[in-house]
Amino acid sequence: MTRTDDLFIFSEAHLHAQLETAPYTLGFYTVRFYTQQGLLAKEATDTIAEFYLYPSGGTLRDAAFNIVFYDSQYDTYRGFIPPHTRTPQ
């Protein structure tokens, strides 16, 4: 049975949640997700890999920097405000 609250299972909600605490270095966030045969998995597997979200283009890249996911909601040129740039309320 897959736990839907497991932040390592890839989903847009889990990506958003990880971005709130993910390290931001050299223009990208480092996040971690389960993989299966090197690809993002939508269920728990034995392997967790690092991925890199570049908000300047809305792309999620794997360890070889191949684009594995794109969504304009993560693109600063389309209005995304990265967590590290938000001012506290």
Secondary structure, 3 states (H helix, E strand, C coil): CCCCCCCCCCCHHHHHHHHCCCCEECCEEEEEEEEECCEECCCCCCEEEEEEEECCCCEEECCCCCEEEECHHHCHHHCCCCHHHCCCC
